[in-house]
Each structure stands twice: as structure tokens, then as C-alpha cells.
Amino acid sequence: MSRIPSLGPRGEGWVVLQLVGIALVVVSPRFDVETRPGEPVASVLRVGGQVLLLASLALLLWGYVELQRSGAFSILPRPIVGGRLVESGPYRVIRNPIYSGLVIGAIGIAASRVSWLTLV
């Protein structure tokens, strides 16, 4: 039987850093100043941002459901015993739909708030 590789504490540390980064994206709009609501560009950005947020939510949920269905979901960056590469659902096209959904959602939050601080 082959030994399953592990990223050790360093891998789990990266997961913690990712969660901190996600939390910062979520709370950053609280510390930013919005543009005036009547500006046409701001209105387009807000609507576009909300569309991106809905798309990211759909992608996140679809990726999660597909991983759950295949028994491959794990929050830790460790291979699962007997795990296999998931190639169904969004994984046919996107290798990491959950991470992609998070990035699209972060951009959607920034656009819907018309916030350069959040985008950064």
C-alpha cells in the first residue's frame, strides 16, 4: 500500500490564510466609501456585480454538490484515501470551480459596491 502524501501543517496553514483572505473580502466593503448612487457607471457596475455574485454562488454550490456526490469533498488539502479525480459537473470544464466561484464572488462584491479597495 502506498503512503498518502501530506502537506503537513504548512498545507493547513494555507487553508487558514485562505479563510482569512475570504473574510477580509467579505468585510472590506464596511470600510470603503461608495460612489454616489446616481452615477450611470456606478449603476452598471452594481448590476454587473450582483450578476457576478449570483453566478459565483451557483458555481460554488454546483462544485460543492458534485464533490459531495463523489465523496471527494474535504476542507483540508490532503488526498482522501481511495480518492479519484472528479470529472463530472463543473469539473469537466473548470478544474477548481469552488475557488473560481470565490474569485468571481470577490470581484462581484467589489463591483456591486463600486469599490477599488475591495477589488484590491
Phi and psi in degrees as GROMACS dihedral restraints (atoms count N, CA, C in turn):
[ dihedral_restraints ]
;  ai    aj    ak    al  type     phi  dphi    fc
    3     4     5     6     1   -81.8    20    10
    4     5     6     7     1   148.7    20    10
    6     7     8     9     1   -76.3    20    10
    7     8     9    10     1   136.5    20    10
    9    10    11    12     1   -80.5    20    10
   10    11    12    13     1   126.7    20    10
   12    13    14    15     1   -67.7    20    10
   13    14    15    16     1   153.2    20    10
   15    16    17    18     1  -135.7    20    10
   16    17    18    19     1   143.2    20    10
   18    19    20    21     1   -86.2    20    10
   19    20    21    22     1    -8.0    20    10
   21    22    23    24     1    65.6    20    10
   22    23    24    25     1  -159.1    20    10
   24    25    26    27     1   -61.2    20    10
   25    26    27    28     1   -29.0    20    10
   27    28    29    30     1   -63.1    20    10
   28    29    30    31     1   -42.7    20    10
   30    31    32    33     1   -63.7    20    10
   31    32    33    34     1   -42.8    20    10
   33    34    35    36     1   -67.8    20    10
   34    35    36    37     1   -32.0    20    10
   36    37    38    39     1   -63.0    20    10
   37    38    39    40     1   -39.0    20    10
   39    40    41    42     1   -63.8    20    10
   40    41    42    43     1   -36.6    20    10
   42    43    44    45     1   -63.7    20    10
   43    44    45    46     1   -43.2    20    10
   45    46    47    48     1   -61.9    20    10
   46    47    48    49     1   -44.6    20    10
   48    49    50    51     1   -61.3    20    10
   49    50    51    52     1   -38.8    20    10
   51    52    53    54     1   -63.3    20    10
   52    53    54    55     1   -43.3    20    10
   54    55    56    57     1   -63.9    20    10
   55    56    57    58     1   -38.0    20    10
   57    58    59    60     1   -64.1    20    10
   58    59    60    61     1   -43.9    20    10
   60    61    62    63     1   -60.6    20    10
   61    62    63    64     1   -42.6    20    10
   63    64    65    66     1   -62.9    20    10
   64    65    66    67     1   -43.2    20    10
   66    67    68    69     1   -61.9    20    10
   67    68    69    70     1   -39.9    20    10
   69    70    71    72     1   -63.8    20    10
   70    71    72    73     1   -39.6    20    10
   72    73    74    75     1   -62.9    20    10
   73    74    75    76     1   -41.1    20    10
   75    76    77    78     1   -67.4    20    10
   76    77    78    79     1   -39.4    20    10
   78    79    80    81     1   -90.8    20    10
   79    80    81    82     1   -14.7    20    10
   81    82    83    84     1   -59.0    20    10
   82    83    84    85     1   -34.3    20    10
   84    85    86    87     1   -60.2    20    10
   85    86    87    88     1   -22.9    20    10
   87    88    89    90     1   -67.7    20    10
   88    89    90    91     1   -20.0    20    10
   90    91    92    93     1  -109.1    20    10
   91    92    93    94     1    11.8    20    10
   93    94    95    96     1  -115.0    20    10
   94    95    96    97     1   158.1    20    10
   96    97    98    99     1  -102.0    20    10
   97    98    99   100     1   127.5    20    10
   99   100   101   102     1   -79.4    20    10
  100   101   102   103     1   157.3    20    10
  102   103   104   105     1   -76.3    20    10
  103   104   105   106     1   167.9    20    10
  105   106   107   108     1   -65.8    20    10
  106   107   108   109     1   134.7    20    10
  108   109   110   111     1   -59.9    20    10
  109   110   111   112     1   -26.1    20    10
  111   112   113   114     1   -79.0    20    10
  112   113   114   115     1    -9.2    20    10
  114   115   116   117     1   -70.9    20    10
  115   116   117   118     1   130.4    20    10
  117   118   119   120     1   -60.3    20    10
  118   119   120   121     1   -41.0    20    10
  120   121   122   123     1   -63.3    20    10
  121   122   123   124     1   -40.0    20    10
  123   124   125   126     1   -63.1    20    10
  124   125   126   127     1   -39.0    20    10
  126   127   128   129     1   -64.5    20    10
  127   128   129   130     1   -42.6    20    10
  129   130   131   132     1   -64.9    20    10
  130   131   132   133     1   -43.4    20    10
  132   133   134   135     1   -62.9    20    10
  133   134   135   136     1   -40.2    20    10
  135   136   137   138     1   -62.2    20    10
  136   137   138   139     1   -47.1    20    10
  138   139   140   141     1   -64.3    20    10
  139   140   141   142     1   -45.4    20    10
  141   142   143   144     1   -60.0    20    10
  142   143   144   145     1   -41.0    20    10
  144   145   146   147     1   -62.9    20    10
  145   146   147   148     1   -39.6    20    10
  147   148   149   150     1   -68.1    20    10
  148   149   150   151     1   -36.1    20    10
  150   151   152   153     1   -63.9    20    10
  151   152   153   154     1   -43.2    20    10
  153   154   155   156     1   -62.9    20    10
  154   155   156   157     1   -38.9    20    10
  156   157   158   159     1   -62.8    20    10
  157   158   159   160     1   -43.2    20    10
  159   160   161   162     1   -65.3    20    10
  160   161   162   163     1   -41.3    20    10
  162   163   164   165     1   -63.2    20    10
  163   164   165   166     1   -41.1    20    10
  165   166   167   168     1   -66.6    20    10
  166   167   168   169     1   -39.5    20    10
  168   169   170   171     1   -62.3    20    10
  169   170   171   172     1   -43.3    20    10
  171   172   173   174     1   -62.8    20    10
  172   173   174   175     1   -43.4    20    10
  174   175   176   177     1   -65.9    20    10
  175   176   177   178     1   -42.7    20    10
  177   178   179   180     1   -59.9    20    10
  178   179   180   181     1   -48.9    20    10
  180   181   182   183     1   -66.0    20    10
  181   182   183   184     1   -41.7    20    10
  183   184   185   186     1   -62.2    20    10
  184   185   186   187     1   -45.5    20    10
  186   187   188   189     1   -62.7    20    10
  187   188   189   190     1   -43.6    20    10
  189   190   191   192     1   -62.8    20    10
  190   191   192   193     1   -47.7    20    10
  192   193   194   195     1   -60.5    20    10
  193   194   195   196     1   -41.2    20    10
  195   196   197   198     1   -65.9    20    10
  196   197   198   199     1   -39.9    20    10
  198   199   200   201     1   -66.4    20    10
  199   200   201   202     1   -41.2    20    10
  201   202   203   204     1   -61.7    20    10
  202   203   204   205     1   -43.0    20    10
  204   205   206   207     1   -61.2    20    10
  205   206   207   208     1   -37.1    20    10
  207   208   209   210     1   -88.3    20    10
  208   209   210   211     1    -5.1    20    10
  210   211   212   213     1    74.5    20    10
  211   212   213   214     1    23.1    20    10
  213   214   215   216     1  -109.3    20    10
  214   215   216   217     1     5.0    20    10
  216   217   218   219     1   -77.0    20    10
  217   218   219   220     1   131.2    20    10
  219   220   221   222     1  -154.5    20    10
  220   221   222   223     1   138.4    20    10
  222   223   224   225     1   -79.8    20    10
  223   224   225   226     1   -22.4    20    10
  225   226   227   228     1   -90.3    20    10
  226   227   228   229     1   145.9    20    10
  228   229   230   231     1   -81.8    20    10
  229   230   231   232     1    60.1    20    10
  231   232   233   234     1  -126.5    20    10
  232   233   234   235     1   140.6    20    10
  234   235   236   237     1   -64.0    20    10
  235   236   237   238     1   143.6    20    10
  237   238   239   240     1   -88.9    20    10
  238   239   240   241     1   137.7    20    10
  240   241   242   243     1   -57.1    20    10
  241   242   243   244     1   126.5    20    10
  243   244   245   246     1    74.5    20    10
  244   245   246   247     1    11.0    20    10
  246   247   248   249     1   -67.9    20    10
  247   248   249   250     1   157.8    20    10
  249   250   251   252     1  -139.1    20    10
  250   251   252   253     1   163.1    20    10
  252   253   254   255     1   -70.9    20    10
  253   254   255   256     1   126.6    20    10
  255   256   257   258     1   -82.5    20    10
  256   257   258   259     1   125.3    20    10
  258   259   260   261     1  -128.6    20    10
  259   260   261   262     1    27.7    20    10
  261   262   263   264     1  -122.2    20    10
  262   263   264   265     1   169.3    20    10
  264   265   266   267     1    61.4    20    10
  265   266   267   268     1  -138.1    20    10
  267   268   269   270     1   -68.3    20    10
  268   269   270   271     1   -17.7    20    10
  270   271   272   273     1   -71.8    20    10
  271   272   273   274     1   -10.4    20    10
  273   274   275   276     1   -68.2    20    10
  274   275   276   277     1   -30.4    20    10
  276   277   278   279     1  -112.5    20    10
  277   278   279   280     1   -38.9    20    10
  279   280   281   282     1  -117.4    20    10
  280   281   282   283     1   127.3    20    10
  282   283   284   285     1   -69.5    20    10
  283   284   285   286     1   -35.9    20    10
  285   286   287   288     1  -131.2    20    10
  286   287   288   289     1    74.3    20    10
  288   289   290   291     1   -65.6    20    10
  289   290   291   292     1   -27.1    20    10
  291   292   293   294     1   -70.0    20    10
  292   293   294   295     1   -47.5    20    10
  294   295   296   297     1   -64.0    20    10
  295   296   297   298     1   -39.2    20    10
  297   298   299   300     1   -61.5    20    10
  298   299   300   301     1   -42.0    20    10
  300   301   302   303     1   -62.0    20    10
  301   302   303   304     1   -38.0    20    10
  303   304   305   306     1   -65.2    20    10
  304   305   306   307     1   -42.1    20    10
  306   307   308   309     1   -66.7    20    10
  307   308   309   310     1   -45.3    20    10
  309   310   311   312     1   -61.6    20    10
  310   311   312   313     1   -40.0    20    10
  312   313   314   315     1   -64.1    20    10
  313   314   315   316     1   -40.2    20    10
  315   316   317   318     1   -63.1    20    10
  316   317   318   319     1   -41.7    20    10
  318   319   320   321     1   -66.0    20    10
  319   320   321   322     1   -38.8    20    10
  321   322   323   324     1   -63.5    20    10
  322   323   324   325     1   -39.8    20    10
  324   325   326   327     1   -62.5    20    10
  325   326   327   328     1   -46.6    20    10
  327   328   329   330     1   -61.7    20    10
  328   329   330   331     1   -44.0    20    10
  330   331   332   333     1   -67.8    20    10
  331   332   333   334     1   -42.1    20    10
  333   334   335   336     1   -68.2    20    10
  334   335   336   337     1   -24.4    20    10
  336   337   338   339     1   -94.8    20    10
  337   338   339   340     1    -4.3    20    10
  339   340   341   342     1    47.7    20    10
  340   341   342   343     1    56.5    20    10
  342   343   344   345     1  -124.4    20    10
  343   344   345   346     1   113.3    20    10
  345   346   347   348     1   -71.0    20    10
  346   347   348   349     1   -34.5    20    10
  348   349   350   351     1   -60.5    20    10
  349   350   351   352     1   -45.9    20    10
  351   352   353   354     1   -65.4    20    10
  352   353   354   355     1   -39.4    20    10
  354   355   356   357     1   -61.8    20    10
  355   356   357   358     1   -41.9    20    10
